[in-house]
């Protein structure tokens, strides 16, 4: 929404695009829940591909109106990251589609490292990260 606002898209267009993207991602979230339950990973692969296709369509629409559209470029750049949780679900790895709790834990780790003047490669940091990883799972 920020990129669309910054590029001065009309409010109606911004809302329409936001609703489309929200619908696409919500459908993927629901598919992951359903297909993980029934282990129907072939169908989930189809949904992931469909999600990528729909996001590409939105990005193409934005770039056709403005070849320098940062909103379109952003969607192209992050489209693969949006489906990462679904792709990992196909491999039996459960990653939440919402990473707020992960970000909070990483903030705590970052503060601890900074406070203790540790570096990101310390063995203690590795232990801390593994502990957090087990808490998340």
HELIX and SHEET records of a PDB file:
HELIX    1   1 UNK A    2  UNK A    6  1                                   5    
HELIX    2   2 UNK A   11  UNK A   38  1                                  28    
HELIX    3   3 UNK A   41  UNK A   65  1                                  25    
HELIX    4   4 UNK A   70  UNK A   82  1                                  13    
HELIX    5   5 UNK A   84  UNK A   90  1                                   7    
HELIX    6   6 UNK A  100  UNK A  115  1                                  16    
HELIX    7   7 UNK A  123  UNK A  136  1                                  14    
END                                                                             
